[in-house]
Amino acid sequence: KENESNRLFEDEKVIEIEIERLRSFKDHPFKVTDDKEMHLLKDSIKQYGVLNPLIVRPVPDGVYEIISGHRRKYAAQQLGYRKVPVIIRVMNDEEAIIKMVDANLQRERISYSEKAFAYKMKNDAMKRTAGRPRSQIDHNLKGKRTVEIIAEETGESPKQVQRYITLTNLIPELLQQLDDELISFNPAVELAALKEKEQKQLIEAMDYAQSVPSLSQAQRIKKLSKDGKLTLEKMQEILSEIKKSILVICQEKFKIVFDMFFLKKGALHRRSLIIFLKNERYSDSVFNSASSFSPVYSWFLTSKPKTSRTNLRDVSASALLC
């Protein structure tokens, strides 16, 4: 499907401009990377040239700002092109932002942070255009909030658009973890309510606990922040807790391995197993829950074997780790 922003209007024409006269859009939220799609684009340009002209607008000093076509410009430049085809359009800052966002949102792969900053830039530009910078209501928008307009155009719900905009309050380190899918979207939205200092402490707490917050943990952290009670130690404590899903897996593995060693091995192996488990991160939670499995487990958990941990060579560590 042809990108509407690249459509040639009646009084327009395609011309070629030197790449050195092109400038990236100010605060462009979309990254240009040498990914698989970029390699495919380079292959296409090698074979057919730049088929779709870039959309640019004139700015001072005789240069042009790219509205649409940052990836095409980069690919052509990498291939040694000195000029690329462009369509020149005169537009003000707000119009340029809205056109730039609309053109780039059509990409197949967009990260959470790219979409978040794109929605924010467009939302702010629409409010400025409406002449109501502190309000999202204006007769020019047919009585709708700007997030509702964006939602209609993108197929998102207004609430989801607002949640994306909220993500722009995250510090770069947390945004990167979100883009890398180490932190999930919903917890990230909750964490965006934290102050910058608290977010930096959260990074420390995550490193300490070697864990990322679940939704419920993020909500608890957010509430502590709102109540003015959030500390690094509190975050470390919360993130060090065993998550429900992990506990279930650990319980199942405990039962399987316990049966294997208790029923088929001797007392020495039982002692090695209990010492191993009691030294694991999740041991307390697993033990407290595992005691309900059977009276035999209860006896096993309350025993205090004196066997050295060196006997762990008899235990299959890979089967025990959760």
ChimeraX attribute file (.defattr): number of C-alpha atoms within 10 A of each C-alpha:
attribute: neighborCount
match mode: 1-to-1
recipient: residues
	/A:1	3
	/A:2	7
	/A:3	12
	/A:4	10
	/A:5	17
	/A:6	16
	/A:7	13
	/A:8	13
	/A:9	9
	/A:10	6
	/A:11	5
	/A:12	11
	/A:13	11
	/A:14	15
	/A:15	13
	/A:16	13
	/A:17	17
	/A:18	13
	/A:19	18
	/A:20	11
	/A:21	12
	/A:22	21
	/A:23	17
	/A:24	15
	/A:25	19
	/A:26	10
	/A:27	10
	/A:28	18
	/A:29	19
	/A:30	21
	/A:31	12
	/A:32	13
	/A:33	12
	/A:34	12
	/A:35	9
	/A:36	9
	/A:37	13
	/A:38	16
	/A:39	13
	/A:40	12
	/A:41	18
	/A:42	23
	/A:43	14
	/A:44	14
	/A:45	16
	/A:46	13
	/A:47	9
	/A:48	9
	/A:49	15
	/A:50	20
	/A:51	11
	/A:52	17
	/A:53	21
	/A:54	25
	/A:55	25
	/A:56	25
	/A:57	22
	/A:58	15
	/A:59	13
	/A:60	7
	/A:61	7
	/A:62	8
	/A:63	17
	/A:64	23
	/A:65	20
	/A:66	23
	/A:67	27
	/A:68	27
	/A:69	20
	/A:70	21
	/A:71	19
	/A:72	21
	/A:73	24
	/A:74	17
	/A:75	25
	/A:76	20
	/A:77	16
	/A:78	10
	/A:79	13
	/A:80	8
	/A:81	15
	/A:82	13
	/A:83	17
	/A:84	22
	/A:85	20
	/A:86	24
	/A:87	22
	/A:88	20
	/A:89	14
	/A:90	11
	/A:91	14
	/A:92	10
	/A:93	12
	/A:94	17
	/A:95	14
	/A:96	22
	/A:97	24
	/A:98	19
	/A:99	18
	/A:100	25
	/A:101	23
	/A:102	22
	/A:103	18
	/A:104	21
	/A:105	16
	/A:106	11
	/A:107	9
	/A:108	7
	/A:109	9
	/A:110	15
	/A:111	15
	/A:112	19
	/A:113	22
	/A:114	22
	/A:115	21
	/A:116	22
	/A:117	22
	/A:118	26
	/A:119	27
	/A:120	22
	/A:121	20
	/A:122	23
	/A:123	24
	/A:124	21
	/A:125	20
	/A:126	24
	/A:127	21
	/A:128	15
	/A:129	16
	/A:130	17
	/A:131	14
	/A:132	13
	/A:133	13
	/A:134	9
	/A:135	12
	/A:136	20
	/A:137	17
	/A:138	16
	/A:139	8
	/A:140	10
	/A:141	15
	/A:142	9
	/A:143	10
	/A:144	13
	/A:145	18
	/A:146	23
	/A:147	25
	/A:148	19
	/A:149	16
	/A:150	20
	/A:151	18
	/A:152	12
	/A:153	10
	/A:154	15
	/A:155	9
	/A:156	14
	/A:157	15
	/A:158	18
	/A:159	12
	/A:160	12
	/A:161	22
	/A:162	20
	/A:163	18
	/A:164	23
	/A:165	22
	/A:166	20
	/A:167	25
	/A:168	21
	/A:169	20
	/A:170	23
	/A:171	16
	/A:172	12
	/A:173	11
	/A:174	21
	/A:175	23
	/A:176	16
	/A:177	14
	/A:178	20
	/A:179	16
	/A:180	12
	/A:181	12
	/A:182	14
	/A:183	19
	/A:184	16
	/A:185	17
	/A:186	14
	/A:187	19
	/A:188	24
	/A:189	22
	/A:190	22
	/A:191	27
	/A:192	22
	/A:193	20
	/A:194	23
	/A:195	16
	/A:196	13
	/A:197	9
	/A:198	19
	/A:199	20
	/A:200	17
	/A:201	18
	/A:202	25
	/A:203	16
	/A:204	15
	/A:205	24
	/A:206	17
	/A:207	13
	/A:208	14
	/A:209	16
	/A:210	11
	/A:211	18
	/A:212	20
	/A:213	25
	/A:214	16
	/A:215	18
	/A:216	13
	/A:217	19
	/A:218	23
	/A:219	19
	/A:220	18
	/A:221	26
	/A:222	22
	/A:223	16
	/A:224	16
	/A:225	17
	/A:226	13
	/A:227	9
	/A:228	9
	/A:229	11
	/A:230	18
	/A:231	16
	/A:232	15
	/A:233	12
	/A:234	15
	/A:235	25
	/A:236	21
	/A:237	13
	/A:238	19
	/A:239	24
	/A:240	19
	/A:241	15
	/A:242	17
	/A:243	17
	/A:244	10
	/A:245	8
	/A:246	13
	/A:247	18
	/A:248	15
	/A:249	14
	/A:250	22
	/A:251	19
	/A:252	15
	/A:253	17
	/A:254	22
	/A:255	14
	/A:256	14
	/A:257	17
	/A:258	19
	/A:259	13
	/A:260	12
	/A:261	20
	/A:262	19
	/A:263	11
	/A:264	10
	/A:265	13
	/A:266	10
	/A:267	13
	/A:268	16
	/A:269	19
	/A:270	21
	/A:271	22
	/A:272	22
	/A:273	26
	/A:274	22
	/A:275	20
	/A:276	19
	/A:277	19
	/A:278	14
	/A:279	11
	/A:280	13
	/A:281	15
	/A:282	19
	/A:283	20
	/A:284	14
	/A:285	16
	/A:286	23
	/A:287	21
	/A:288	11
	/A:289	13
	/A:290	21
	/A:291	16
	/A:292	11
	/A:293	11
	/A:294	10
	/A:295	10
	/A:296	11
	/A:297	18
	/A:298	15
	/A:299	10
	/A:300	18
	/A:301	16
	/A:302	11
	/A:303	11
	/A:304	10
	/A:305	15
	/A:306	10
	/A:307	17
	/A:308	12
	/A:309	14
	/A:310	10
	/A:311	15
	/A:312	17
	/A:313	10
	/A:314	13
	/A:315	16
	/A:316	12
	/A:317	13
	/A:318	7
	/A:319	11
	/A:320	17
	/A:321	14
	/A:322	17
